[in-house]
Amino acid sequence: MSIENKTCFVLDLDGTVYLGNNPIPGAVAFIRNHWASIDFYFLSNNTSKGLETYITKLNRMGIAATPERFLSPTEPLVHYLRAGGLTRAYLVGNADYTRTLQNAMPELQLTETGAELVIIAYDTELTYHKLVVSAHLLQKPEVGFVATHPDLVCPDPAGPLPDVGSFLALYEKAVNRRPTHIFGKPDPKVLAPLLARYKRENMVMVGDRLSTDKKLAENAGIDFVLVLSGEATLEDLAGETVKPWKVLNHLGEIVDSQPSA
């Protein structure tokens, strides 16, 4: 199958387009060179950054990213809150994501007092005080428990960093609770706006993780391109029953690549 069939590329960010603050040259060049002929969308589980932060970062790399090109766990989270009539929550999240969530759902009150649920995001400003408050709340059975995404670690040039999945392991040990809902990849609800607009055979998910990016593609019924510029290695594929559509060192190789066996 040729990439000419693919009109919609859904791209993971960290490990796929860049690593930390370092652009992955081949990936950035491919996006810039095909910006006019392919619909690129950016999807990250990372809830430590707000939308404007992502846009500024990609713009500095020469990628003409705009808000409508981004998907994140925030949209399905807000849908869940509104559907359940939930308007008071305690957020374990940094200032950047607090602004993002408040902008997405202005009626949501982020407060300890009367909190109906605890939301765990990727908090890069995590304090012991936040752990104490959230742990106290979660010891009340009537208080709900959700998380923005399941990633155990966040890629970093110096090595992996604890992410939401690692935080959740802490809560499970401390208060014996697991979230009732975890949003973001690999839940296909995060792709709902695109699945309503594009045929699945014209879509492709590109990412560096098997547990989130590859699994999302499988759950959504779209092809998956694994790039080895981030977390996953060829050795990691050995135990996978379903193989990626393509395996590349980086996204820039896709033009001349062949489908994987």
VOZATOR-339510 format. One record per residue (C-alpha): residue number from 0; residue in one letter; x, y, z. Coordinates in steps of 0.05 Angstrom, whole numbers, plus 5000, padded with zeros to 4 digits. Layout:
N
torpa: NUM | lumlum: A | east: X | north: Y | up: Z
...
***
This chain:
261
torpa: 0 | lumlum: M | east: 5000 | north: 5000 | up: 5000
torpa: 1 | lumlum: S | east: 5027 | north: 5068 | up: 4981
torpa: 2 | lumlum: I | east: 5024 | north: 5130 | up: 5024
torpa: 3 | lumlum: E | east: 4985 | north: 5163 | up: 4967
torpa: 4 | lumlum: N | east: 4925 | north: 5127 | up: 4998
torpa: 5 | lumlum: K | east: 4937 | north: 5162 | up: 5064
torpa: 6 | lumlum: T | east: 4906 | north: 5231 | up: 5067
torpa: 7 | lumlum: C | east: 4905 | north: 5236 | up: 5143
torpa: 8 | lumlum: F | east: 4967 | north: 5226 | up: 5186
torpa: 9 | lumlum: V | east: 4957 | north: 5226 | up: 5262
torpa: 10 | lumlum: L | east: 5025 | north: 5238 | up: 5294
torpa: 11 | lumlum: D | east: 5048 | north: 5226 | up: 5364
torpa: 12 | lumlum: L | east: 5094 | north: 5282 | up: 5386
torpa: 13 | lumlum: D | east: 5149 | north: 5265 | up: 5436
torpa: 14 | lumlum: G | east: 5192 | north: 5209 | up: 5406
torpa: 15 | lumlum: T | east: 5160 | north: 5218 | up: 5338
torpa: 16 | lumlum: V | east: 5166 | north: 5291 | up: 5317
torpa: 17 | lumlum: Y | east: 5216 | north: 5311 | up: 5371
torpa: 18 | lumlum: L | east: 5252 | north: 5283 | up: 5431
torpa: 19 | lumlum: G | east: 5247 | north: 5331 | up: 5489
torpa: 20 | lumlum: N | east: 5266 | north: 5398 | up: 5458
torpa: 21 | lumlum: N | east: 5304 | north: 5367 | up: 5401
torpa: 22 | lumlum: P | east: 5270 | north: 5362 | up: 5333
torpa: 23 | lumlum: I | east: 5277 | north: 5295 | up: 5297
torpa: 24 | lumlum: P | east: 5303 | north: 5324 | up: 5230
torpa: 25 | lumlum: G | east: 5274 | north: 5272 | up: 5183
torpa: 26 | lumlum: A | east: 5205 | north: 5275 | up: 5215
torpa: 27 | lumlum: V | east: 5202 | north: 5351 | up: 5215
torpa: 28 | lumlum: A | east: 5225 | north: 5354 | up: 5142
torpa: 29 | lumlum: F | east: 5172 | north: 5304 | up: 5121
torpa: 30 | lumlum: I | east: 5117 | north: 5343 | up: 5155
torpa: 31 | lumlum: R | east: 5140 | north: 5410 | up: 5126
torpa: 32 | lumlum: N | east: 5149 | north: 5381 | up: 5056
torpa: 33 | lumlum: H | east: 5080 | north: 5349 | up: 5055
torpa: 34 | lumlum: W | east: 5040 | north: 5400 | up: 5094
torpa: 35 | lumlum: A | east: 5000 | north: 5421 | up: 5033
torpa: 36 | lumlum: S | east: 4983 | north: 5351 | up: 5009
torpa: 37 | lumlum: I | east: 4970 | north: 5312 | up: 5074
torpa: 38 | lumlum: D | east: 4924 | north: 5329 | up: 5132
torpa: 39 | lumlum: F | east: 4970 | north: 5324 | up: 5193
torpa: 40 | lumlum: Y | east: 4941 | north: 5320 | up: 5263
torpa: 41 | lumlum: F | east: 4981 | north: 5318 | up: 5327
torpa: 42 | lumlum: L | east: 4961 | north: 5273 | up: 5385
torpa: 43 | lumlum: S | east: 4997 | north: 5270 | up: 5451
torpa: 44 | lumlum: N | east: 4978 | north: 5239 | up: 5518
torpa: 45 | lumlum: N | east: 5024 | north: 5288 | up: 5552
torpa: 46 | lumlum: T | east: 4981 | north: 5332 | up: 5597
torpa: 47 | lumlum: S | east: 5039 | north: 5370 | up: 5627
torpa: 48 | lumlum: K | east: 5034 | north: 5422 | up: 5571
torpa: 49 | lumlum: G | east: 4978 | north: 5466 | up: 5546
torpa: 50 | lumlum: L | east: 4957 | north: 5473 | up: 5474
torpa: 51 | lumlum: E | east: 4992 | north: 5540 | up: 5463
torpa: 52 | lumlum: T | east: 5057 | north: 5509 | up: 5488
torpa: 53 | lumlum: Y | east: 5053 | north: 5454 | up: 5435
torpa: 54 | lumlum: I | east: 5035 | north: 5503 | up: 5380
torpa: 55 | lumlum: T | east: 5093 | north: 5549 | up: 5397
torpa: 56 | lumlum: K | east: 5141 | north: 5490 | up: 5399
torpa: 57 | lumlum: L | east: 5121 | north: 5463 | up: 5331
torpa: 58 | lumlum: N | east: 5119 | north: 5533 | up: 5300
torpa: 59 | lumlum: R | east: 5191 | north: 5544 | up: 5321
torpa: 60 | lumlum: M | east: 5208 | north: 5480 | up: 5283
torpa: 61 | lumlum: G | east: 5176 | north: 5509 | up: 5220
torpa: 62 | lumlum: I | east: 5112 | north: 5469 | up: 5226
torpa: 63 | lumlum: A | east: 5050 | north: 5511 | up: 5214
torpa: 64 | lumlum: A | east: 5010 | north: 5478 | up: 5269
torpa: 65 | lumlum: T | east: 4943 | north: 5509 | up: 5290
torpa: 66 | lumlum: P | east: 4895 | north: 5492 | up: 5347
torpa: 67 | lumlum: E | east: 4847 | north: 5452 | up: 5302
torpa: 68 | lumlum: R | east: 4904 | north: 5404 | up: 5285
torpa: 69 | lumlum: F | east: 4911 | north: 5378 | up: 5357
torpa: 70 | lumlum: L | east: 4878 | north: 5321 | up: 5394
torpa: 71 | lumlum: S | east: 4888 | north: 5305 | up: 5467
torpa: 72 | lumlum: P | east: 4857 | north: 5268 | up: 5527
torpa: 73 | lumlum: T | east: 4825 | north: 5334 | up: 5548
torpa: 74 | lumlum: E | east: 4767 | north: 5329 | up: 5499
torpa: 75 | lumlum: P | east: 4742 | north: 5260 | up: 5521
torpa: 76 | lumlum: L | east: 4754 | north: 5279 | up: 5594
torpa: 77 | lumlum: V | east: 4710 | north: 5341 | up: 5587
torpa: 78 | lumlum: H | east: 4657 | north: 5300 | up: 5551
torpa: 79 | lumlum: Y | east: 4657 | north: 5250 | up: 5609
torpa: 80 | lumlum: L | east: 4651 | north: 5305 | up: 5661
torpa: 81 | lumlum: R | east: 4594 | north: 5340 | up: 5626
torpa: 82 | lumlum: A | east: 4557 | north: 5276 | up: 5612
torpa: 83 | lumlum: G | east: 4561 | north: 5259 | up: 5686
torpa: 84 | lumlum: G | east: 4542 | north: 5329 | up: 5709
torpa: 85 | lumlum: L | east: 4608 | north: 5335 | up: 5746
torpa: 86 | lumlum: T | east: 4628 | north: 5406 | up: 5761
torpa: 87 | lumlum: R | east: 4676 | north: 5402 | up: 5821
torpa: 88 | lumlum: A | east: 4742 | north: 5365 | up: 5817
torpa: 89 | lumlum: Y | east: 4810 | north: 5364 | up: 5849
torpa: 90 | lumlum: L | east: 4864 | north: 5364 | up: 5795
torpa: 91 | lumlum: V | east: 4933 | north: 5337 | up: 5805
torpa: 92 | lumlum: G | east: 4964 | north: 5376 | up: 5748
torpa: 93 | lumlum: N | east: 5012 | north: 5433 | up: 5734
torpa: 94 | lumlum: A | east: 4993 | north: 5505 | up: 5720
torpa: 95 | lumlum: D | east: 4997 | north: 5497 | up: 5644
torpa: 96 | lumlum: Y | east: 4947 | north: 5440 | up: 5643
torpa: 97 | lumlum: T | east: 4903 | north: 5473 | up: 5695
torpa: 98 | lumlum: R | east: 4893 | north: 5531 | up: 5647
torpa: 99 | lumlum: T | east: 4880 | north: 5483 | up: 5589
torpa: 100 | lumlum: L | east: 4826 | north: 5446 | up: 5627
torpa: 101 | lumlum: Q | east: 4793 | north: 5509 | up: 5652
torpa: 102 | lumlum: N | east: 4792 | north: 5538 | up: 5582
torpa: 103 | lumlum: A | east: 4761 | north: 5474 | up: 5555
torpa: 104 | lumlum: M | east: 4709 | north: 5471 | up: 5611
torpa: 105 | lumlum: P | east: 4698 | north: 5540 | up: 5643
torpa: 106 | lumlum: E | east: 4642 | north: 5514 | up: 5688
torpa: 107 | lumlum: L | east: 4689 | north: 5464 | up: 5722
torpa: 108 | lumlum: Q | east: 4711 | north: 5486 | up: 5791
torpa: 109 | lumlum: L | east: 4780 | north: 5458 | up: 5808
torpa: 110 | lumlum: T | east: 4776 | north: 5454 | up: 5884
torpa: 111 | lumlum: E | east: 4788 | north: 5408 | up: 5943
torpa: 112 | lumlum: T | east: 4724 | north: 5431 | up: 5977
torpa: 113 | lumlum: G | east: 4665 | north: 5389 | up: 5955
torpa: 114 | lumlum: A | east: 4706 | north: 5353 | up: 5901
torpa: 115 | lumlum: E | east: 4665 | north: 5301 | up: 5865
torpa: 116 | lumlum: L | east: 4726 | north: 5267 | up: 5835
torpa: 117 | lumlum: V | east: 4802 | north: 5269 | up: 5831
torpa: 118 | lumlum: I | east: 4835 | north: 5279 | up: 5763
torpa: 119 | lumlum: I | east: 4907 | north: 5256 | up: 5755
torpa: 120 | lumlum: A | east: 4946 | north: 5290 | up: 5699
torpa: 121 | lumlum: Y | east: 5020 | north: 5291 | up: 5683
torpa: 122 | lumlum: D | east: 5040 | north: 5338 | up: 5739
torpa: 123 | lumlum: T | east: 5111 | north: 5363 | up: 5729
torpa: 124 | lumlum: E | east: 5100 | north: 5408 | up: 5790
torpa: 125 | lumlum: L | east: 5078 | north: 5352 | up: 5835
torpa: 126 | lumlum: T | east: 5084 | north: 5365 | up: 5910
torpa: 127 | lumlum: Y | east: 5073 | north: 5323 | up: 5971
torpa: 128 | lumlum: H | east: 5016 | north: 5369 | up: 5990
torpa: 129 | lumlum: K | east: 4979 | north: 5349 | up: 5926
torpa: 130 | lumlum: L | east: 4991 | north: 5276 | up: 5941
torpa: 131 | lumlum: V | east: 4963 | north: 5285 | up: 6012
torpa: 132 | lumlum: V | east: 4900 | north: 5323 | up: 5989
torpa: 133 | lumlum: S | east: 4885 | north: 5274 | up: 5933
torpa: 134 | lumlum: A | east: 4898 | north: 5213 | up: 5978
torpa: 135 | lumlum: H | east: 4851 | north: 5240 | up: 6031
torpa: 136 | lumlum: L | east: 4797 | north: 5251 | up: 5979
torpa: 137 | lumlum: L | east: 4806 | north: 5182 | up: 5948
torpa: 138 | lumlum: Q | east: 4794 | north: 5149 | up: 6015
torpa: 139 | lumlum: K | east: 4722 | north: 5173 | up: 6009
torpa: 140 | lumlum: P | east: 4685 | north: 5121 | up: 5966
torpa: 141 | lumlum: E | east: 4637 | north: 5173 | up: 5939
torpa: 142 | lumlum: V | east: 4695 | north: 5212 | up: 5906
torpa: 143 | lumlum: G | east: 4709 | north: 5189 | up: 5835
torpa: 144 | lumlum: F | east: 4777 | north: 5176 | up: 5806
torpa: 145 | lumlum: V | east: 4800 | north: 5187 | up: 5734
torpa: 146 | lumlum: A | east: 4866 | north: 5198 | up: 5697
torpa: 147 | lumlum: T | east: 4882 | north: 5234 | up: 5633
torpa: 148 | lumlum: H | east: 4925 | north: 5178 | up: 5604
torpa: 149 | lumlum: P | east: 4960 | north: 5112 | up: 5622
torpa: 150 | lumlum: D | east: 5033 | north: 5125 | up: 5602
torpa: 151 | lumlum: L | east: 5082 | north: 5098 | up: 5653
torpa: 152 | lumlum: V | east: 5139 | north: 5143 | up: 5630
torpa: 153 | lumlum: C | east: 5151 | north: 5205 | up: 5588
torpa: 154 | lumlum: P | east: 5210 | north: 5201 | up: 5540
torpa: 155 | lumlum: D | east: 5268 | north: 5248 | up: 5553
torpa: 156 | lumlum: P | east: 5337 | north: 5253 | up: 5520
torpa: 157 | lumlum: A | east: 5369 | north: 5235 | up: 5587
torpa: 158 | lumlum: G | east: 5323 | north: 5176 | up: 5599
torpa: 159 | lumlum: P | east: 5250 | north: 5160 | up: 5615
torpa: 160 | lumlum: L | east: 5214 | north: 5202 | up: 5668
torpa: 161 | lumlum: P | east: 5155 | north: 5181 | up: 5713
torpa: 162 | lumlum: D | east: 5088 | north: 5196 | up: 5680
torpa: 163 | lumlum: V | east: 5015 | north: 5186 | up: 5700
torpa: 164 | lumlum: G | east: 5019 | north: 5110 | up: 5699
torpa: 165 | lumlum: S | east: 5074 | north: 5113 | up: 5751
torpa: 166 | lumlum: F | east: 5033 | north: 5161 | up: 5793
torpa: 167 | lumlum: L | east: 4974 | north: 5113 | up: 5790
torpa: 168 | lumlum: A | east: 5017 | north: 5056 | up: 5816
torpa: 169 | lumlum: L | east: 5032 | north: 5101 | up: 5876
torpa: 170 | lumlum: Y | east: 4958 | north: 5113 | up: 5890
torpa: 171 | lumlum: E | east: 4942 | north: 5040 | up: 5883
torpa: 172 | lumlum: K | east: 4994 | north: 5023 | up: 5936
torpa: 173 | lumlum: A | east: 4974 | north: 5081 | up: 5981
torpa: 174 | lumlum: V | east: 4898 | north: 5081 | up: 5979
torpa: 175 | lumlum: N | east: 4882 | north: 5016 | up: 5942
torpa: 176 | lumlum: R | east: 4845 | north: 5050 | up: 5885
torpa: 177 | lumlum: R | east: 4851 | north: 5050 | up: 5810
torpa: 178 | lumlum: P | east: 4817 | north: 5100 | up: 5763
torpa: 179 | lumlum: T | east: 4749 | north: 5081 | up: 5735
torpa: 180 | lumlum: H | east: 4766 | north: 5117 | up: 5670
torpa: 181 | lumlum: I | east: 4833 | north: 5131 | up: 5636
torpa: 182 | lumlum: F | east: 4829 | north: 5176 | up: 5576
torpa: 183 | lumlum: G | east: 4876 | north: 5188 | up: 5517
torpa: 184 | lumlum: K | east: 4912 | north: 5134 | up: 5477
torpa: 185 | lumlum: P | east: 4897 | north: 5076 | up: 5468
torpa: 186 | lumlum: D | east: 4823 | north: 5094 | up: 5477
torpa: 187 | lumlum: P | east: 4797 | north: 5106 | up: 5406
torpa: 188 | lumlum: K | east: 4749 | north: 5160 | up: 5432
torpa: 189 | lumlum: V | east: 4808 | north: 5208 | up: 5427
torpa: 190 | lumlum: L | east: 4804 | north: 5199 | up: 5351
torpa: 191 | lumlum: A | east: 4728 | north: 5208 | up: 5346
torpa: 192 | lumlum: P | east: 4730 | north: 5275 | up: 5308
torpa: 193 | lumlum: L | east: 4775 | north: 5245 | up: 5254
torpa: 194 | lumlum: L | east: 4739 | north: 5179 | up: 5249
torpa: 195 | lumlum: A | east: 4677 | north: 5218 | up: 5233
torpa: 196 | lumlum: R | east: 4712 | north: 5255 | up: 5176
torpa: 197 | lumlum: Y | east: 4759 | north: 5205 | up: 5143
torpa: 198 | lumlum: K | east: 4754 | north: 5134 | up: 5118
torpa: 199 | lumlum: R | east: 4796 | north: 5088 | up: 5161
torpa: 200 | lumlum: E | east: 4836 | north: 5063 | up: 5101
torpa: 201 | lumlum: N | east: 4858 | north: 5135 | up: 5088
torpa: 202 | lumlum: M | east: 4884 | north: 5145 | up: 5159
torpa: 203 | lumlum: V | east: 4949 | north: 5125 | up: 5192
torpa: 204 | lumlum: M | east: 4975 | north: 5131 | up: 5263
torpa: 205 | lumlum: V | east: 5049 | north: 5145 | up: 5272
torpa: 206 | lumlum: G | east: 5083 | north: 5135 | up: 5339
torpa: 207 | lumlum: D | east: 5140 | north: 5106 | up: 5379
torpa: 208 | lumlum: R | east: 5101 | north: 5066 | up: 5431
torpa: 209 | lumlum: L | east: 5069 | north: 4998 | up: 5425
torpa: 210 | lumlum: S | east: 5025 | north: 5003 | up: 5487
torpa: 211 | lumlum: T | east: 4992 | north: 5068 | up: 5468
torpa: 212 | lumlum: D | east: 5004 | north: 5088 | up: 5395
torpa: 213 | lumlum: K | east: 5001 | north: 5018 | up: 5364
torpa: 214 | lumlum: K | east: 4944 | north: 4996 | up: 5409
torpa: 215 | lumlum: L | east: 4905 | north: 5059 | up: 5391
torpa: 216 | lumlum: A | east: 4912 | north: 5044 | up: 5317
torpa: 217 | lumlum: E | east: 4888 | north: 4973 | up: 5328
torpa: 218 | lumlum: N | east: 4829 | north: 4995 | up: 5371
torpa: 219 | lumlum: A | east: 4809 | north: 5047 | up: 5318
torpa: 220 | lumlum: G | east: 4819 | north: 5000 | up: 5258
torpa: 221 | lumlum: I | east: 4872 | north: 5042 | up: 5223
torpa: 222 | lumlum: D | east: 4943 | north: 5027 | up: 5200
torpa: 223 | lumlum: F | east: 5002 | north: 5040 | up: 5245
torpa: 224 | lumlum: V | east: 5073 | north: 5063 | up: 5230
torpa: 225 | lumlum: L | east: 5123 | north: 5049 | up: 5284
torpa: 226 | lumlum: V | east: 5182 | north: 5097 | up: 5287
torpa: 227 | lumlum: L | east: 5245 | north: 5076 | up: 5324
torpa: 228 | lumlum: S | east: 5263 | north: 5148 | up: 5342
torpa: 229 | lumlum: G | east: 5233 | north: 5144 | up: 5411
torpa: 230 | lumlum: E | east: 5216 | north: 5088 | up: 5460
torpa: 231 | lumlum: A | east: 5204 | north: 5023 | up: 5422
torpa: 232 | lumlum: T | east: 5259 | north: 4979 | up: 5391
torpa: 233 | lumlum: L | east: 5257 | north: 4924 | up: 5340
torpa: 234 | lumlum: E | east: 5266 | north: 4874 | up: 5396
torpa: 235 | lumlum: D | east: 5201 | north: 4899 | up: 5428
torpa: 236 | lumlum: L | east: 5163 | north: 4876 | up: 5366
torpa: 237 | lumlum: A | east: 5181 | north: 4803 | up: 5377
torpa: 238 | lumlum: G | east: 5122 | north: 4790 | up: 5423
torpa: 239 | lumlum: E | east: 5071 | north: 4828 | up: 5381
torpa: 240 | lumlum: T | east: 5020 | north: 4785 | up: 5344
torpa: 241 | lumlum: V | east: 4997 | north: 4843 | up: 5300
torpa: 242 | lumlum: K | east: 5055 | north: 4876 | up: 5265
torpa: 243 | lumlum: P | east: 5057 | north: 4950 | up: 5245
torpa: 244 | lumlum: W | east: 5041 | north: 4970 | up: 5174
torpa: 245 | lumlum: K | east: 5111 | north: 5000 | up: 5169
torpa: 246 | lumlum: V | east: 5172 | north: 5003 | up: 5215
torpa: 247 | lumlum: L | east: 5218 | north: 5062 | up: 5204
torpa: 248 | lumlum: N | east: 5278 | north: 5094 | up: 5238
torpa: 249 | lumlum: H | east: 5241 | north: 5160 | up: 5233
torpa: 250 | lumlum: L | east: 5180 | north: 5188 | up: 5197
torpa: 251 | lumlum: G | east: 5222 | north: 5218 | up: 5141
torpa: 252 | lumlum: E | east: 5236 | north: 5148 | up: 5114
torpa: 253 | lumlum: I | east: 5164 | north: 5133 | up: 5098
torpa: 254 | lumlum: V | east: 5167 | north: 5158 | up: 5026
torpa: 255 | lumlum: D | east: 5216 | north: 5104 | up: 5004
torpa: 256 | lumlum: S | east: 5196 | north: 5049 | up: 5052
torpa: 257 | lumlum: Q | east: 5158 | north: 4985 | up: 5038
torpa: 258 | lumlum: P | east: 5104 | north: 4955 | up: 5082
torpa: 259 | lumlum: S | east: 5133 | north: 4911 | up: 5136
torpa: 260 | lumlum: A | east: 5126 | north: 4836 | up: 5129
***
